[in-house]
Amino acid sequence: MKLQTFEDLGYFKEYYINGKYIGSIRCKKDREVMGYYGSANEVTNDLILLDNKKRIKPGVIVRTILYNLCGKKI
């Protein structure tokens, strides 16, 4: 039986402020633990433009969760 290999298409990071979902962006992998258990609290350094046209100003405390996008078969 031949093993199938997949190519990762990237990752996306969800942003939450005070427990409320704000939006997400495509990004590179920045942590080892993915999903809810890998969530982290961060303070934004720059203006963040989300995919849904919302903005997060610098200096805001956010909770982020990183997920991988589906891949494609090679």
Secondary structure, DSSP 8 states (H G I E B T S, - for coil): -----EE---EEEEEEETTEEEEEEEE----SS-SGGG-EEEE--S-EE-TTS-EE-TT-EEEEEEEE---EE-
